[in-house]
Amino acid sequence: MKFPTHGLYAITQTEHKSIQRIIAEVEKVIIGGAVVVQYRDKHPKDAPLLARELVKVCHQYQVPLIINDDVELAIKVAADGVHLGKDDASIAEARQRLGNNAIIGVSCYNSVEKALAAQQQGADYVAFGRFFPSSSKPLAAPAELNTLREAKKVLNTPIVAIGGILPENGGQLLNAGADLLAVIGGLFTTQPEQSARAYQILFE
């Protein structure tokens, strides 16, 4: 499955939730307009089981599922790709393990240089952030709108923005050069489908 060129990038919120609830919420955000889903879980109980269920629901709607940080898990559950942070496997290593068709995304924080290097090494998308205060990533270093503007001039790969993004502030990130908005807390509210639709409007 190909990585989308623009749209809402949903990242799972798994704390204190049953597998059934996580799957139901993910299905709702896809119905609401999410074009890609990332399985992120800092305290996994049964990651392979949940990841397999996520692959099923995503593929039912032709939406790629990306696994955060874990190349081995991505292989085990036949996910569509992996998202790599600074302490994870290299792009070359992930590509070798996952194959040419896998989607590989890379966190570039606030660095256009890092993004250019990732593009040259074969990344399918790059992510910058955090742009706003975020409860999911409270300690993440801030990124600047100007980074998106500079990145847009020199990159050909899709640009993902992350960190505290709400329907009210997402537009300025898209105007500065982001192609996709990655969201956790703003999506998995009491009404995930409606929350997703509020972001989806920004792309129309």
C-alpha positions as CSV (number, residue, x, y, z in Angstrom):
1,M,0.0,0.0,0.0
2,K,1.3,3.5,-0.9
3,F,1.7,6.3,1.7
4,P,-0.9,9.0,1.1
5,T,0.3,12.4,-0.1
6,H,-2.0,14.4,2.2
7,G,-4.6,14.0,4.9
8,L,-5.1,13.0,8.5
9,Y,-2.5,10.7,10.1
10,A,-4.1,9.0,13.2
11,I,-1.8,7.7,16.0
12,T,-3.4,5.2,18.4
13,Q,-4.1,6.1,22.0
14,T,-3.9,2.8,23.9
15,E,-3.6,3.6,27.6
16,H,-6.2,2.0,29.9
17,K,-8.2,0.7,26.9
18,S,-9.3,-2.8,25.9
19,I,-8.3,-4.1,22.5
20,Q,-12.0,-4.0,21.4
21,R,-12.2,-0.3,22.3
22,I,-9.0,0.6,20.5
23,I,-10.1,-1.2,17.3
24,A,-13.6,0.5,17.5
25,E,-12.1,3.9,17.9
26,V,-9.6,3.4,15.1
27,E,-12.4,2.3,12.8
28,K,-14.3,5.5,13.7
29,V,-11.4,7.8,12.9
30,I,-10.9,6.0,9.5
31,I,-14.6,6.5,8.8
32,G,-14.2,10.1,9.8
33,G,-11.4,10.6,7.3
34,A,-8.0,9.3,8.6
35,V,-5.9,8.2,5.6
36,V,-3.1,6.4,7.6
37,V,-2.9,4.9,11.1
38,Q,0.2,4.4,13.3
39,Y,0.2,1.9,16.1
40,R,2.0,3.5,18.9
41,D,2.0,1.9,22.4
42,K,4.5,2.7,25.0
43,H,3.2,0.0,27.5
44,P,2.0,-2.8,25.3
45,K,0.3,-5.8,26.9
46,D,-0.3,-7.9,23.8
47,A,1.2,-6.0,20.9
48,P,1.1,-8.7,18.2
49,L,-2.6,-9.4,18.9
50,L,-3.6,-5.8,18.8
51,A,-1.4,-5.0,15.8
52,R,-2.9,-7.8,13.8
53,E,-6.4,-6.6,14.6
54,L,-5.4,-3.1,13.6
55,V,-4.0,-4.4,10.3
56,K,-7.3,-6.1,9.6
57,V,-9.5,-3.0,10.3
58,C,-7.1,-0.6,8.3
59,H,-7.0,-2.9,5.3
60,Q,-10.7,-3.3,5.3
61,Y,-10.8,0.5,4.4
62,Q,-7.6,0.5,2.2
63,V,-5.7,2.5,4.8
64,P,-2.0,1.6,5.6
65,L,-1.0,0.7,9.1
66,I,2.4,1.8,10.3
67,I,4.1,0.4,13.4
68,N,5.9,2.9,15.7
69,D,9.6,2.0,16.4
70,D,9.3,-1.8,16.1
71,V,10.6,-3.4,12.8
72,E,10.2,-6.9,14.1
73,L,6.6,-6.4,15.1
74,A,5.9,-4.9,11.7
75,I,7.3,-8.0,10.0
76,K,5.4,-10.3,12.4
77,V,2.0,-8.8,11.7
78,A,2.5,-7.9,8.0
79,A,2.0,-4.2,8.7
80,D,2.5,-1.7,5.8
81,G,5.6,-0.1,7.3
82,V,7.4,1.4,10.3
83,H,8.0,4.8,11.8
84,L,11.6,5.3,13.0
85,G,12.8,7.7,15.8
86,K,16.3,8.7,16.6
87,D,17.0,5.6,18.7
88,D,15.5,3.1,16.3
89,A,16.9,1.0,13.4
90,S,18.4,2.8,10.4
91,I,16.4,3.3,7.2
92,A,18.7,0.9,5.4
93,E,18.3,-1.8,8.0
94,A,14.5,-1.3,8.1
95,R,14.3,-1.4,4.3
96,Q,16.4,-4.6,4.2
97,R,14.1,-6.3,6.8
98,L,10.8,-5.0,5.5
99,G,11.3,-5.0,1.7
100,N,11.0,-2.4,-1.1
101,N,7.3,-2.0,-0.8
102,A,7.2,-1.1,2.9
103,I,6.5,2.5,4.0
104,I,9.3,3.9,6.1
105,G,8.8,7.2,8.0
106,V,11.3,9.1,10.0
107,S,11.1,11.6,12.9
108,C,13.2,14.6,12.0
109,Y,12.1,16.8,15.0
110,N,13.1,20.4,13.9
111,S,15.9,19.5,11.4
112,V,15.6,20.0,7.6
113,E,19.1,18.5,7.3
114,K,17.9,15.3,9.0
115,A,14.9,15.2,6.6
116,L,17.1,15.6,3.5
117,A,19.3,12.8,4.7
118,A,16.3,10.6,5.3
119,Q,14.9,11.3,1.9
120,Q,18.3,10.5,0.3
121,Q,18.3,7.2,2.3
122,G,14.9,6.2,0.9
123,A,12.4,7.4,3.5
124,D,8.8,7.5,2.2
125,Y,7.9,10.4,4.5
126,V,9.4,12.7,7.1
127,A,7.8,14.0,10.3
128,F,8.5,17.2,12.1
129,G,7.3,18.3,15.6
130,R,6.2,18.9,18.1
131,F,4.6,22.2,17.0
132,F,2.3,22.9,20.0
133,P,2.3,21.8,23.6
134,S,1.3,18.1,23.7
135,S,0.1,15.8,26.5
136,S,1.3,12.7,24.4
137,K,4.8,14.1,23.9
138,P,5.2,16.7,26.8
139,L,9.0,16.5,26.7
140,A,9.5,16.6,23.0
141,A,11.6,19.6,21.7
142,P,9.6,22.2,19.9
143,A,9.7,22.6,16.2
144,E,9.1,25.8,14.2
145,L,6.8,26.8,11.4
146,N,9.8,28.0,9.5
147,T,11.2,24.5,9.4
148,L,8.1,23.4,7.5
149,R,8.6,26.3,5.0
150,E,12.2,25.4,4.4
151,A,11.5,21.7,4.2
152,K,8.8,22.3,1.6
153,K,11.3,24.0,-0.7
154,V,13.8,21.1,-0.7
155,L,11.9,17.9,-0.1
156,N,9.9,15.7,-2.5
157,T,8.6,13.3,0.1
158,P,5.4,13.9,2.1
159,I,5.8,16.1,5.2
160,V,4.0,15.1,8.4
161,A,3.5,17.6,11.3
162,I,2.9,16.3,14.8
163,G,2.4,17.7,18.3
164,G,-0.6,19.3,20.0
165,I,-2.4,19.7,16.7
166,L,-6.1,20.7,16.8
167,P,-8.6,21.7,14.1
168,E,-8.1,25.3,15.2
169,N,-4.3,25.3,14.7
170,G,-3.8,22.7,12.0
171,G,-4.4,25.1,9.1
172,Q,-1.3,27.1,9.8
173,L,0.8,24.0,9.6
174,L,-0.7,23.0,6.2
175,N,-0.1,26.6,5.0
176,A,3.5,26.4,6.1
177,G,4.1,23.2,4.1
178,A,2.8,20.2,6.0
179,D,1.1,17.6,3.9
180,L,-0.3,15.4,6.7
181,L,-1.3,16.2,10.3
182,A,-0.5,13.5,12.8
183,V,-2.9,13.5,15.8
184,I,-3.3,11.5,19.0
185,G,-5.1,13.3,21.8
186,G,-7.3,15.5,19.6
187,L,-8.7,12.5,17.8
188,F,-9.4,9.9,20.5
189,T,-12.0,11.9,22.3
190,T,-15.5,10.7,23.3
191,Q,-16.5,11.1,19.6
192,P,-13.6,9.9,17.5
193,E,-15.5,10.0,14.2
194,Q,-16.7,13.6,14.6
195,S,-13.2,14.6,15.8
196,A,-11.6,13.1,12.7
197,R,-14.2,15.0,10.5
198,A,-13.2,18.3,12.1
199,Y,-9.6,17.7,10.9
200,Q,-10.7,16.4,7.5
201,I,-12.3,19.7,6.7
202,L,-8.8,21.3,6.8
203,F,-7.8,19.2,3.7
204,E,-10.8,20.0,1.6
